[in-house]
Amino acid sequence: MSPRRLNVGVAGLGRAFTLMLPTLAADPRIRLVAATDPRGEATARFAAEFGARAHDSIEALCADPEVEVVYVATPHGLHAAHVAAAAAQGKHVLVEKPMAVTLAECRTMNDAVDRAGVRMIVGHSHSFDAPIARTRELIGSGAFGAVKMIHAQYYTDFLYRLRRPEELDTERGGGVVFSQAAHQVDIVRLLGGGMVTRVRALTGNWDPARRTEGAYAALLTFADGAFASLVYSGYGRFDGDALCGGISELGMRKDPGGYGAARARLAQCASPEAEAAAKAARNYGGAAEGATAGRAGTAVDAHQHFGLVIVSCERADLRPLPEGVQIFGDDGVVMEPLPTTEVPRKEVIDELYAAVVGGIASLHDGRWAMATHEVCLALLASAREQRDIPLHAQVAARDLPPA
Ligand SMILES: NC(=O)c1ccc[n+]([C@@H]2O[C@H](COP(=O)([O-])OP(=O)(O)OC[C@H]3O[C@@H](n4cnc5c(N)ncnc54)[C@H](O)[C@@H]3O)[C@@H](O)[C@H]2O)c1
C-alpha cells in the first residue's frame, strides 16, 4: 500500500532547498505541490518539474488549501514571519536552521505553532544524521557508562562560499556561529543529553574582507558535569573532511582536485552584489545550477556528517563516522557499519511524518531548536564579554521516534 503523502509547499528555492531537493523529490511520503520565491526562474522551473503551483507571496502559499506543510527555507531573518504566516493558516512547518536570529523570535514561533495546534520541526541539521542517532542509541543502552566528555571539530571553507551580504553580517544572523554552530551544537547537545548549563567561548573574525565570525572555540558544561569542546574554522585551508575518510559533509567522496575552488570562485566576483547574484545563479532554476559547491564528488555508501566527533564515555570512546560508528573499548575497536538508504536526509522526513501523521512528539521541535540557538547566542556573548554565560532555556533530548 502506498503511504499517505504529505503535501508540501516550499518558501525559498535557494541553496537550502537545493540541498533538500534530493530528499523531497525521492521520498514517497512527500508530494511537492506549491512554492514561492521572488526568483521567477526558480518558481517557473518548480511548477514545470513538479506540476505544482507558483505563488507570488508567502501568504498566498500558506493560503493554498492543498498545502499541509510549509517548508520554510528562506533567509533566517524571515523565518519568524514565515512560520507565523504558516501557523496562521493552520499549516505544519519544517523550518531551516538556524531557527531564527533572536531568542525572542524563537519564542514567537513556538507560541504561534502552539496556538495554531500545528507541528514544527527545525532542520535539516546534521544531528539528524544516522551515525549521530546511532551513537545516541549506543549511549542510551548504558553499555558504555555515562558520557563524560565530547569533542567536535570541523575545518571548512564556509566563509569563502558565495554569500548574500547579510550572511556576512553578524547582526543579521551572518557568520559561522549562526549557520555552522547550529549543526555542531545540535549534535553535541543531542549526544550530551541536551541540558547545557553554561558556555565559555572565543570567536575569530580575522578577514577584513569578510567582517563576521569565521571561527570559534567553545567549552560547554552539562547539568550532569559532563563537558564538551567545540572547534570550528570556516577559514579552513586544512579540510576537516580529511579526518572523515575524505567524505564530504554531503556524504560524497571528494575530488582532491577541488582544493581551493571556493576561494577561486569568489575571486571572480567584483562586488557583494555580483557575489549574491552568483550564489543565486547556482541555486535551483539558476543559470549555473548543477555546479553547486559541496555536491561535487563521487557517490559512495556514506552518510552526511559534520566533521570529527568523539564521545568519551566511562567505558568506551564512540566515534560517529560517515560509514557507521566506531567503538573503542577496553578490548579492541569495533566498527558498527550503518548502510545508507536510497533517500538522503530521510531522517528529517521520518521525524516530520511521525509528528504530522503519527502525532508523535518530536526531538527537533521548536523548544529543542530554541535551546540550541540559546547556546549559539551564548557563544557570541561569551566571546564579546569574556565570561561564562549561564543558560536558561535548555531542554533534555527526547528519545528519537522510531523510523
Ligand atoms: N540545513 C542545511 O544544510 C542548510 C544549508 C544552507 C542553508 N541553510 C539555511 O537555509 C536558509 C536559507 O539559506 P540559503 O543558503 O538557502 O539562502 P539562499 O540565498 O541560497 O536562498 C534563499 C532563497 O529564498 C528566497 N527568498 C528571499 N525572500 C523570500 C521571500 N520573501 N519569500 C520566498 N522566498 C524568498 C531567495 O530568492 C532565495 O531563492 C538559511 O536559514 C540557512 O541557514 C540550511
Ligand as a Chemical Component Dictionary entry (heavy atoms), coordinates in Angstrom:
data_LIG
# 
_chem_comp.id                   LIG 
_chem_comp.type                 NON-POLYMER 
_chem_comp.pdbx_formal_charge   0 
_chem_comp.three_letter_code    LIG 
# 
loop_
_chem_comp_atom.comp_id 
_chem_comp_atom.atom_id 
_chem_comp_atom.alt_atom_id 
_chem_comp_atom.type_symbol 
_chem_comp_atom.charge 
_chem_comp_atom.model_Cartn_x 
_chem_comp_atom.model_Cartn_y 
_chem_comp_atom.model_Cartn_z 
_chem_comp_atom.pdbx_ordinal 
LIG N1  N1  N 0  20.442 22.614 6.501  1  
LIG C1  C1  C 0  21.357 22.976 5.633  2  
LIG O1  O1  O 0  22.209 22.177 5.253  3  
LIG C2  C2  C 0  21.338 24.401 5.092  4  
LIG C3  C3  C 0  22.177 24.718 4.016  5  
LIG C4  C4  C 0  22.119 26.027 3.516  6  
LIG C5  C5  C 0  21.279 26.962 4.101  7  
LIG N2  N2  N 1  20.507 26.606 5.175  8  
LIG C6  C6  C 0  19.604 27.593 5.782  9  
LIG O2  O2  O 0  18.557 27.869 4.849  10 
LIG C7  C7  C 0  18.168 29.238 4.929  11 
LIG C8  C8  C 0  18.318 29.875 3.541  12 
LIG O3  O3  O 0  19.710 29.946 3.217  13 
LIG P1  P1  P 0  20.215 29.660 1.733  14 
LIG O4  O4  O 0  21.681 29.431 1.794  15 
LIG O5  O5  O -1 19.348 28.638 1.076  16 
LIG O6  O6  O 0  19.954 31.089 1.075  17 
LIG P2  P2  P 0  19.781 31.391 -0.466 18 
LIG O7  O7  O 0  20.036 32.807 -0.661 19 
LIG O8  O8  O 0  20.553 30.406 -1.286 20 
LIG O9  O9  O 0  18.231 31.072 -0.724 21 
LIG C9  C9  C 0  17.184 31.814 -0.152 22 
LIG C10 C10 C 0  16.033 31.788 -1.140 23 
LIG O10 O10 O 0  14.925 32.443 -0.519 24 
LIG C11 C11 C 0  14.346 33.286 -1.482 25 
LIG N3  N3  N 0  13.584 34.335 -0.818 26 
LIG C12 C12 C 0  14.014 35.521 -0.327 27 
LIG N4  N4  N 0  12.981 36.206 0.202  28 
LIG C13 C13 C 0  11.882 35.427 0.051  29 
LIG C14 C14 C 0  10.509 35.577 0.382  30 
LIG N5  N5  N 0  10.065 36.675 0.996  31 
LIG N6  N6  N 0  9.648  34.569 0.089  32 
LIG C15 C15 C 0  10.082 33.458 -0.535 33 
LIG N7  N7  N 0  11.365 33.255 -0.890 34 
LIG C16 C16 C 0  12.258 34.225 -0.597 35 
LIG C17 C17 C 0  15.516 33.790 -2.311 36 
LIG O11 O11 O 0  15.124 34.299 -3.573 37 
LIG C18 C18 C 0  16.356 32.534 -2.435 38 
LIG O12 O12 O 0  15.991 31.741 -3.555 39 
LIG C19 C19 C 0  19.059 29.882 5.977  40 
LIG O13 O13 O 0  18.362 29.918 7.205  41 
LIG C20 C20 C 0  20.242 28.941 6.054  42 
LIG O14 O14 O 0  20.878 28.940 7.316  43 
LIG C21 C21 C 0  20.499 25.355 5.652  44 
# 
loop_
_chem_comp_bond.comp_id 
_chem_comp_bond.atom_id_1 
_chem_comp_bond.atom_id_2 
_chem_comp_bond.value_order 
_chem_comp_bond.pdbx_ordinal 
LIG N1  C1  SING 1  
LIG C1  O1  DOUB 2  
LIG C1  C2  SING 3  
LIG C2  C3  SING 4  
LIG C2  C21 DOUB 5  
LIG C3  C4  DOUB 6  
LIG C4  C5  SING 7  
LIG C5  N2  DOUB 8  
LIG N2  C6  SING 9  
LIG N2  C21 SING 10 
LIG C6  O2  SING 11 
LIG C6  C20 SING 12 
LIG O2  C7  SING 13 
LIG C7  C8  SING 14 
LIG C7  C19 SING 15 
LIG C8  O3  SING 16 
LIG O3  P1  SING 17 
LIG P1  O4  DOUB 18 
LIG P1  O5  SING 19 
LIG P1  O6  SING 20 
LIG O6  P2  SING 21 
LIG P2  O7  DOUB 22 
LIG P2  O8  SING 23 
LIG P2  O9  SING 24 
LIG O9  C9  SING 25 
LIG C9  C10 SING 26 
LIG C10 O10 SING 27 
LIG C10 C18 SING 28 
LIG O10 C11 SING 29 
LIG C11 N3  SING 30 
LIG C11 C17 SING 31 
LIG N3  C12 SING 32 
LIG N3  C16 SING 33 
LIG C12 N4  DOUB 34 
LIG N4  C13 SING 35 
LIG C13 C14 SING 36 
LIG C13 C16 DOUB 37 
LIG C14 N5  SING 38 
LIG C14 N6  DOUB 39 
LIG N6  C15 SING 40 
LIG C15 N7  DOUB 41 
LIG N7  C16 SING 42 
LIG C17 O11 SING 43 
LIG C17 C18 SING 44 
LIG C18 O12 SING 45 
LIG C19 O13 SING 46 
LIG C19 C20 SING 47 
LIG C20 O14 SING 48 
# 
